[in-house]
Structures are given as C-alpha cells and as structure tokens.
Amino acid sequence: MKKLFLILVLLSTVGVVYAQSPSERTKVSLLQELSWMEGAWKGMAGSSPFFERYELVNDTLIRIDYYADSTLREIEASGNLFLEEGTLFHTYGQSKWKMTQNEGRTWCFEPVVNASNSFCWTFIDKDSWSARLMSSGKTSDYLMKRISP
C-alpha cells in the first residue's frame, strides 16, 4: 500500500511539472541561462570605465544597477531584465527592449518603447562577456569583465 501511495504521489508530481505551459518552463530556463551575469562588472567606453551590477531577485527578475565608479556605492540608474508571458524584456529608465534572439551564448534585444537602438550580449566565460550596441548604422562593442561575484 505504501508503494502504491508513493507511486501515485510521484506520478501526480510529474503530471504537474509537465502540465506547465511551455512558456512557464521557458521562463525559468531563460533566467537560468543568464544567471552567469549575476555580480559586478566593469566595461570601457573609450577611455572611460563604467560599472554595472546584476542581481537575480527571483524567478522572473534580474535587477541591474549602473554605478558612477568602482566603489559601487552611488547608483546612477537602474534597469531590469524580466519575464512577462514567457518573453524576456530589458528596461532602462523609460526605455524597453524585447529579446528577439537566443542562440547558444548570444541574447539579442530589439527596441519596443522609447528606444531606437538594439543590442546583443554574448557570453565569453564566467568572468567576461561582450555587449554590441547597434543604432543608426553605428555599432559599438564593449567587453565586460567581472569585478566581483
């Protein structure tokens, strides 16, 4: 009788997992794929450094803070990566982008609201990634290096 009960419990659990819509399963996997971003990063815009911190808040949200310097004390701006109905969005101020490509190690976003540029992030290794911004025929590349986990 105990074995039958255990089998029924296991089967009902499996049924709940597979009863989730594809978008529900996608939600979790999209943010898990980007979990390597969690931590603080330094990039260079010409000769000027810039600093960002990514924090996984929950299953549907990564908070992004942009800092004035390497002390990471003064937040200049904030944004989010969030899932909405199975789609990944990025916000910065009043601007919003939608993920349109997710191939291997690259995630690309296109403008949705109050933005004219598109961008792609490419994972290099656990301590570096690249960002490519495209706007009005101009492309800018940035190498991001981890400064703390």
ROSE-4610 file (N, C-alpha, C; in Angstrom, 1 decimal, always signed):
// ROSE-4610
residu = [M/M/M/K/K/K/K/K/K/L/L/L/F/F/F/L/L/L/I/I/I/L/L/L/V/V/V/L/L/L/L/L/L/S/S/S/T/T/T/V/V/V/G/G/G/V/V/V/V/V/V/Y/Y/Y/A/A/A/Q/Q/Q/S/S/S/P/P/P/S/S/S/E/E/E/R/R/R/T/T/T/K/K/K/V/V/V/S/S/S/L/L/L/L/L/L/Q/Q/Q/E/E/E/L/L/L/S/S/S/W/W/W/M/M/M/E/E/E/G/G/G/A/A/A/W/W/W/K/K/K/G/G/G/M/M/M/A/A/A/G/G/G/S/S/S/S/S/S/P/P/P/F/F/F/F/F/F/E/E/E/R/R/R/Y/Y/Y/E/E/E/L/L/L/V/V/V/N/N/N/D/D/D/T/T/T/L/L/L/I/I/I/R/R/R/I/I/I/D/D/D/Y/Y/Y/Y/Y/Y/A/A/A/D/D/D/S/S/S/T/T/T/L/L/L/R/R/R/E/E/E/I/I/I/E/E/E/A/A/A/S/S/S/G/G/G/N/N/N/L/L/L/F/F/F/L/L/L/E/E/E/E/E/E/G/G/G/T/T/T/L/L/L/F/F/F/H/H/H/T/T/T/Y/Y/Y/G/G/G/Q/Q/Q/S/S/S/K/K/K/W/W/W/K/K/K/M/M/M/T/T/T/Q/Q/Q/N/N/N/E/E/E/G/G/G/R/R/R/T/T/T/W/W/W/C/C/C/F/F/F/E/E/E/P/P/P/V/V/V/V/V/V/N/N/N/A/A/A/S/S/S/N/N/N/S/S/S/F/F/F/C/C/C/W/W/W/T/T/T/F/F/F/I/I/I/D/D/D/K/K/K/D/D/D/S/S/S/W/W/W/S/S/S/A/A/A/R/R/R/L/L/L/M/M/M/S/S/S/S/S/S/G/G/G/K/K/K/T/T/T/S/S/S/D/D/D/Y/Y/Y/L/L/L/M/M/M/K/K/K/R/R/R/I/I/I/S/S/S/P/P/P]
num = [1/1/1/2/2/2/3/3/3/4/4/4/5/5/5/6/6/6/7/7/7/8/8/8/9/9/9/10/10/10/11/11/11/12/12/12/13/13/13/14/14/14/15/15/15/16/16/16/17/17/17/18/18/18/19/19/19/20/20/20/21/21/21/22/22/22/23/23/23/24/24/24/25/25/25/26/26/26/27/27/27/28/28/28/29/29/29/30/30/30/31/31/31/32/32/32/33/33/33/34/34/34/35/35/35/36/36/36/37/37/37/38/38/38/39/39/39/40/40/40/41/41/41/42/42/42/43/43/43/44/44/44/45/45/45/46/46/46/47/47/47/48/48/48/49/49/49/50/50/50/51/51/51/52/52/52/53/53/53/54/54/54/55/55/55/56/56/56/57/57/57/58/58/58/59/59/59/60/60/60/61/61/61/62/62/62/63/63/63/64/64/64/65/65/65/66/66/66/67/67/67/68/68/68/69/69/69/70/70/70/71/71/71/72/72/72/73/73/73/74/74/74/75/75/75/76/76/76/77/77/77/78/78/78/79/79/79/80/80/80/81/81/81/82/82/82/83/83/83/84/84/84/85/85/85/86/86/86/87/87/87/88/88/88/89/89/89/90/90/90/91/91/91/92/92/92/93/93/93/94/94/94/95/95/95/96/96/96/97/97/97/98/98/98/99/99/99/100/100/100/101/101/101/102/102/102/103/103/103/104/104/104/105/105/105/106/106/106/107/107/107/108/108/108/109/109/109/110/110/110/111/111/111/112/112/112/113/113/113/114/114/114/115/115/115/116/116/116/117/117/117/118/118/118/119/119/119/120/120/120/121/121/121/122/122/122/123/123/123/124/124/124/125/125/125/126/126/126/127/127/127/128/128/128/129/129/129/130/130/130/131/131/131/132/132/132/133/133/133/134/134/134/135/135/135/136/136/136/137/137/137/138/138/138/139/139/139/140/140/140/141/141/141/142/142/142/143/143/143/144/144/144/145/145/145/146/146/146/147/147/147/148/148/148/149/149/149]
x = [+0.8/+0.0/+0.9/+2.0/+2.9/+3.5/+3.9/+4.5/+3.5/+2.2/+1.2/+1.0/+1.0/+0.8/+2.0/+3.2/+4.4/+4.4/+4.0/+3.9/+2.9/+1.8/+0.7/+1.2/+1.9/+2.5/+3.5/+4.4/+5.4/+4.8/+3.8/+3.1/+2.3/+1.7/+1.0/+2.0/+3.1/+4.1/+4.7/+5.0/+5.4/+4.3/+3.1/+2.0/+1.9/+2.1/+2.1/+3.2/+4.4/+5.5/+5.3/+4.8/+4.6/+3.3/+2.4/+1.2/+1.5/+2.7/+3.0/+3.1/+2.7/+2.8/+4.2/+4.6/+5.9/+6.5/+5.6/+6.2/+6.5/+5.8/+6.2/+7.6/+7.8/+9.1/+10.2/+9.9/+10.8/+11.2/+10.3/+10.6/+11.7/+11.7/+12.7/+14.0/+14.0/+15.2/+15.9/+15.1/+15.7/+16.6/+16.0/+16.8/+17.9/+17.7/+18.8/+20.0/+19.7/+20.7/+21.5/+20.9/+21.6/+22.1/+22.0/+22.5/+24.0/+24.7/+26.2/+26.4/+25.4/+25.5/+25.5/+25.0/+24.9/+26.3/+26.4/+27.7/+27.9/+29.1/+29.5/+30.5/+30.3/+31.1/+31.6/+32.8/+33.4/+33.5/+33.1/+33.2/+34.0/+34.4/+35.1/+34.3/+34.1/+33.5/+34.6/+35.4/+36.6/+37.6/+38.0/+38.9/+38.2/+36.8/+36.0/+35.4/+35.7/+35.1/+33.7/+32.9/+31.5/+31.3/+30.4/+30.2/+28.7/+28.5/+27.1/+27.1/+25.9/+25.7/+24.4/+24.4/+23.3/+22.9/+21.6/+21.2/+20.0/+20.0/+18.9/+18.0/+16.8/+15.9/+15.0/+14.4/+13.5/+13.5/+12.6/+12.5/+12.2/+11.7/+11.3/+12.0/+12.9/+13.5/+15.0/+15.8/+17.2/+17.2/+17.7/+17.8/+19.2/+19.3/+20.5/+20.7/+21.8/+22.2/+23.4/+23.4/+24.5/+25.2/+26.5/+27.2/+28.2/+28.4/+29.3/+30.8/+31.1/+32.6/+32.7/+33.9/+34.2/+33.9/+33.5/+33.1/+31.7/+31.0/+29.6/+28.7/+28.9/+28.2/+27.0/+27.3/+26.4/+25.7/+24.4/+23.7/+23.3/+23.7/+23.3/+22.0/+21.7/+20.5/+20.2/+19.0/+18.7/+17.8/+17.8/+17.0/+16.7/+16.0/+15.6/+15.6/+15.8/+15.5/+14.4/+13.3/+12.2/+11.4/+10.7/+9.9/+8.4/+7.8/+6.4/+5.8/+4.9/+4.2/+5.2/+6.3/+7.3/+8.3/+8.2/+9.1/+10.0/+11.3/+12.3/+12.3/+12.2/+12.3/+13.5/+14.0/+15.0/+14.5/+14.6/+14.2/+15.4/+15.4/+16.4/+15.7/+15.4/+14.6/+13.3/+12.9/+11.6/+11.7/+12.9/+13.1/+12.9/+12.4/+12.1/+12.5/+13.2/+13.6/+13.0/+12.8/+12.3/+13.4/+13.6/+14.6/+14.0/+14.8/+14.3/+15.2/+16.3/+17.2/+17.8/+17.9/+18.6/+19.2/+20.4/+21.1/+22.4/+22.5/+23.7/+24.1/+25.2/+25.7/+25.4/+24.4/+24.1/+22.6/+22.3/+21.0/+20.9/+19.9/+19.7/+18.4/+18.4/+17.2/+16.9/+15.6/+15.2/+14.3/+14.3/+13.5/+12.0/+11.3/+9.9/+9.3/+9.8/+9.3/+10.4/+10.3/+11.3/+12.7/+13.0/+14.4/+14.5/+15.7/+16.0/+17.1/+17.8/+19.0/+18.6/+19.3/+19.2/+20.6/+20.6/+21.9/+21.9/+23.1/+23.3/+24.3/+24.1/+25.1/+25.6/+26.9/+27.5/+28.4/+28.0/+28.8/+30.1/+31.2/+32.6/+33.0/+33.1/+33.4/+32.8/+33.0/+32.4/+32.8/+33.9/+34.4/+34.4/+33.8/+33.7/+32.6/+32.1/+31.0/+31.1/+30.6/+30.6/+29.2/+29.1/+27.9/+28.1/+27.2/+27.3/+26.0/+26.2/+25.0/+25.0/+23.8/+23.6/+22.5/+22.9/+22.0/+22.3/+21.4/+21.5/+22.8/+23.0/+24.1/+25.4/+25.4/+26.7/+26.7/+27.8/+28.0/+29.1/+28.8/+29.8/+29.9/+31.1/+31.4/+32.0/+31.6/+32.1/+32.4/+33.6/+34.0/+33.7/+33.0/+32.6/+33.5/+34.1/+35.0/+34.4/+34.3/+33.8/+34.8/+34.2/+35.0/+34.6/+33.5/+33.1/+31.9/+31.8/+30.7/+29.4]
y = [-1.2/+0.0/+1.3/+1.2/+2.4/+2.6/+1.5/+1.7/+2.3/+1.8/+2.4/+3.9/+4.3/+5.7/+6.5/+6.0/+6.7/+6.8/+5.8/+5.9/+6.9/+6.9/+7.9/+9.3/+9.5/+10.9/+11.3/+10.4/+10.7/+11.0/+10.2/+10.4/+11.7/+12.1/+13.4/+14.5/+14.4/+15.5/+15.6/+14.5/+14.6/+15.2/+14.9/+15.5/+17.0/+17.5/+18.9/+19.6/+19.0/+19.6/+19.7/+18.6/+18.6/+19.3/+19.6/+20.3/+21.8/+22.3/+23.7/+23.9/+25.1/+25.5/+25.6/+25.5/+25.7/+27.1/+28.1/+29.4/+29.4/+28.7/+28.6/+27.9/+26.8/+26.2/+27.1/+27.8/+28.7/+29.9/+30.4/+31.5/+31.1/+30.0/+29.6/+29.4/+28.7/+28.5/+29.7/+30.7/+31.9/+32.7/+32.8/+33.5/+32.6/+31.3/+30.4/+30.6/+30.7/+30.9/+32.1/+33.1/+34.4/+34.5/+33.5/+33.6/+33.9/+33.6/+34.0/+35.5/+36.3/+37.7/+38.3/+37.5/+37.9/+38.3/+39.5/+40.1/+41.5/+42.0/+43.3/+43.2/+44.2/+44.2/+45.6/+45.6/+46.8/+46.7/+47.8/+47.9/+49.2/+49.4/+50.6/+51.2/+52.5/+53.3/+54.2/+53.8/+54.6/+54.5/+55.6/+55.6/+55.7/+55.7/+55.9/+54.6/+54.2/+52.9/+53.2/+52.1/+52.2/+50.9/+50.9/+49.8/+49.4/+48.1/+47.6/+46.4/+46.2/+45.0/+44.4/+43.1/+42.3/+41.4/+41.5/+40.7/+39.9/+38.6/+37.7/+37.9/+38.5/+38.8/+37.7/+37.1/+35.9/+35.2/+34.3/+33.5/+34.3/+35.5/+36.3/+37.7/+38.0/+39.3/+39.3/+40.0/+40.4/+41.9/+42.4/+43.9/+44.3/+45.4/+45.9/+47.3/+47.6/+48.9/+49.4/+50.6/+51.3/+52.3/+52.2/+52.9/+54.0/+55.0/+56.1/+55.7/+54.7/+54.3/+52.9/+52.5/+51.1/+50.8/+51.8/+51.6/+51.0/+51.1/+50.6/+51.1/+52.4/+53.0/+53.9/+54.6/+55.6/+55.0/+54.7/+54.2/+55.4/+55.4/+56.4/+56.2/+54.9/+54.5/+53.0/+52.6/+51.2/+50.7/+49.4/+48.7/+47.3/+46.6/+45.3/+44.4/+43.1/+42.0/+41.3/+41.1/+40.5/+39.7/+38.7/+37.8/+38.2/+38.3/+38.6/+37.7/+36.8/+35.8/+35.1/+34.7/+33.8/+34.6/+35.9/+36.8/+37.6/+37.6/+38.4/+39.8/+40.8/+42.2/+42.8/+43.9/+44.7/+46.1/+46.7/+48.1/+48.9/+50.2/+51.2/+52.5/+53.1/+54.3/+54.1/+54.9/+54.7/+53.9/+53.4/+52.6/+51.1/+50.4/+49.0/+48.2/+47.1/+46.2/+44.8/+44.1/+42.7/+41.8/+40.6/+39.7/+39.1/+39.1/+38.6/+37.4/+37.2/+36.1/+35.5/+34.2/+33.5/+32.3/+32.5/+31.4/+31.1/+29.9/+29.5/+30.4/+31.2/+32.1/+33.5/+33.8/+35.2/+35.5/+36.6/+37.1/+38.5/+38.7/+40.0/+40.6/+41.9/+42.6/+43.7/+43.9/+45.0/+46.0/+47.3/+48.3/+48.0/+48.4/+48.3/+49.6/+50.3/+51.6/+52.6/+53.8/+54.9/+54.4/+53.7/+53.3/+53.1/+53.4/+53.3/+52.3/+51.9/+51.0/+49.6/+48.6/+47.2/+46.8/+45.7/+45.2/+43.7/+43.2/+41.7/+41.6/+40.6/+40.2/+38.8/+38.6/+37.3/+36.8/+35.7/+35.1/+34.6/+35.0/+34.5/+33.5/+33.8/+32.8/+33.4/+32.7/+33.1/+34.5/+35.0/+36.3/+37.4/+37.1/+38.1/+37.8/+38.9/+38.9/+40.1/+40.1/+41.3/+41.8/+43.1/+43.8/+44.5/+44.3/+45.0/+45.9/+47.2/+48.1/+48.6/+48.6/+49.0/+50.1/+51.2/+52.3/+53.2/+53.4/+54.3/+54.0/+52.7/+52.2/+52.2/+52.6/+52.6/+51.5/+50.8/+49.7/+49.9/+49.7/+49.9/+48.6/+48.1/+46.9/+47.2/+46.5/+46.6/+45.3/+45.2/+44.0/+44.2/+43.3/+43.4/+42.4/+42.9/+42.0/+42.0/+40.8/+40.7/+41.3/+42.1/+42.7/+42.1/+41.5/+40.8/+39.9/+38.8/+37.8/+38.4]
z = [+0.0/+0.0/+0.0/+0.8/+0.8/-0.5/-1.2/-2.5/-3.5/-3.5/-4.4/-4.1/-2.8/-2.5/-3.0/-2.8/-3.3/-4.8/-5.5/-7.0/-7.4/-6.8/-7.1/-6.9/-5.7/-5.4/-6.5/-6.8/-7.9/-9.2/-9.6/-10.9/-10.9/-9.8/-9.8/-9.8/-9.2/-9.3/-10.7/-11.4/-12.7/-13.6/-13.4/-14.1/-14.0/-12.8/-12.5/-13.3/-13.2/-14.0/-15.4/-16.0/-17.5/-17.9/-16.9/-17.2/-17.3/-16.9/-17.1/-18.6/-19.0/-20.4/-20.8/-22.1/-22.5/-22.0/-22.0/-21.6/-20.1/-19.3/-17.9/-17.7/-18.5/-18.4/-19.0/-20.0/-20.7/-19.7/-18.9/-18.0/-17.1/-16.5/-15.6/-16.3/-17.5/-18.2/-18.8/-19.2/-19.7/-18.7/-17.5/-16.4/-15.9/-15.9/-15.5/-16.5/-17.8/-18.8/-18.6/-18.0/-17.8/-16.4/-15.6/-14.2/-14.1/-15.1/-15.1/-15.0/-15.3/-15.3/-13.8/-12.9/-11.5/-11.0/-10.4/-9.9/-10.5/-10.2/-10.6/-11.8/-12.7/-14.0/-14.3/-15.0/-15.5/-17.0/-17.6/-19.1/-19.4/-20.6/-21.0/-22.2/-22.1/-23.2/-23.7/-24.6/-25.0/-23.8/-23.2/-22.1/-20.8/-20.8/-19.6/-19.1/-17.9/-17.4/-16.9/-17.0/-16.4/-15.7/-14.7/-13.8/-13.7/-13.7/-13.6/-12.6/-11.9/-11.1/-11.5/-11.6/-11.9/-10.7/-10.3/-9.2/-9.5/-9.4/-9.6/-8.4/-8.6/-7.5/-7.2/-8.3/-8.2/-9.6/-9.7/-11.0/-12.2/-12.0/-13.2/-13.3/-12.4/-12.4/-12.1/-12.9/-12.6/-12.6/-11.5/-11.3/-11.8/-12.5/-13.0/-12.4/-11.7/-11.3/-12.0/-12.3/-13.1/-12.1/-11.9/-10.9/-11.5/-10.6/-11.0/-11.0/-10.1/-10.1/-9.5/-9.4/-8.9/-7.5/-6.7/-5.3/-5.2/-6.3/-6.4/-5.3/-4.9/-3.8/-4.3/-5.4/-5.9/-7.2/-7.1/-8.3/-9.1/-10.4/-11.3/-12.0/-12.2/-12.9/-12.6/-12.9/-12.7/-13.9/-14.0/-15.0/-14.6/-15.4/-15.1/-16.3/-16.1/-17.1/-16.4/-17.1/-16.5/-17.6/-17.1/-17.9/-17.8/-18.9/-19.0/-20.0/-19.6/-20.5/-21.4/-20.8/-21.5/-22.4/-22.4/-23.2/-22.2/-22.6/-21.8/-22.3/-21.3/-21.6/-20.8/-21.3/-20.6/-20.5/-19.4/-19.2/-18.7/-19.1/-18.6/-18.6/-17.5/-17.4/-18.1/-19.0/-19.7/-21.0/-21.2/-22.5/-22.2/-23.2/-23.1/-24.4/-24.2/-25.3/-25.1/-26.2/-26.1/-26.7/-26.0/-26.6/-27.9/-28.9/-30.2/-30.7/-30.0/-30.5/-29.2/-29.2/-28.1/-28.7/-29.2/-29.8/-29.1/-28.5/-27.8/-26.7/-27.0/-26.0/-26.2/-27.2/-27.5/-27.3/-26.7/-26.5/-27.1/-28.0/-28.7/-28.4/-28.3/-27.9/-28.9/-29.2/-30.2/-29.4/-29.8/-29.1/-29.2/-28.1/-28.0/-27.7/-26.7/-26.3/-25.9/-26.5/-26.1/-26.3/-27.3/-27.6/-29.2/-29.7/-31.1/-31.4/-30.4/-30.6/-30.3/-30.8/-30.5/-29.9/-29.2/-28.7/-28.5/-28.4/-28.2/-27.1/-26.2/-25.2/-25.6/-25.5/-25.8/-24.6/-24.1/-23.0/-23.6/-22.9/-23.3/-22.3/-21.0/-20.0/-18.7/-17.6/-16.3/-15.9/-16.4/-16.0/-17.0/-18.2/-19.2/-20.2/-20.8/-21.8/-22.7/-23.8/-24.7/-24.9/-25.1/-25.5/-26.8/-27.7/-29.0/-29.1/-29.3/-29.4/-30.9/-31.5/-32.8/-32.9/-33.5/-33.6/-34.8/-35.6/-36.8/-37.6/-37.9/-38.7/-38.0/-36.7/-35.9/-35.0/-34.9/-33.9/-32.9/-31.7/-30.6/-29.8/-29.6/-28.9/-27.5/-26.5/-25.1/-24.6/-24.0/-23.3/-21.8/-21.2/-19.7/-19.0/-17.9/-17.1/-15.7/-15.1/-13.7/-12.7/-11.8/-10.7/-9.4/-9.2/-8.0/-8.3/-7.6/-7.8/-7.3]
